[in-house]
């Protein structure tokens, strides 16, 4: 669904939650996506992210990970990719 610099972002792209050491704690995939105005929204849901790791990284495909604290990891969020 993505285009140009976003061509790697499409339904089925891996989404992983990693601990500080890079170990995968949970995984899912991006959905097929929805085009709204000039924005493409790709959604995912992680149901079983284990607690107790303090700091988490969320990685979409091969892109650099986003860092989250444990408190923020368990709240709904949106991620903008540039």
Secondary structure by P-SEA (a helix, b strand, c coil): cccccccccccccbbbbbccccccccccccccccccccbbbbbbbbccccccccbbbbbccccbbbbbcccccccccccccc
